[in-house]
Amino acid sequence: RGGDGRFEDAARFLEQLFLDGLKPKG
């Protein structure tokens, strides 16, 4: 789908970081 791949990867990466931040680290 065009050159949106890079943006999608970044969004997924940020989302993963966000979800990891919500989890208690142990």
N, C-alpha and C positions, 0 to 999 in steps of 0.2 A: 504494500500500500504506500508506495512512494518513499519519501525521505522522512517519514514519521517514525521510523524504526528507532532512531537514536533517542527521540523524545520519549517514546514508549518505554524504552529500556530505563531511561532516567526516572520516569514516573514510577515504574515498578520498583526500582531500587529505593527511591525515597519512601514509597509505601511500605516496603519491607523494613526499612530503618524505623519508620513510625510505629509499625506493629511490634517490632522488637523493643522499642522504647516503652511500649505499654506493658510489656511482660516484666514481671519482677525478676531481677537478675539473681541467680543463685549458684 
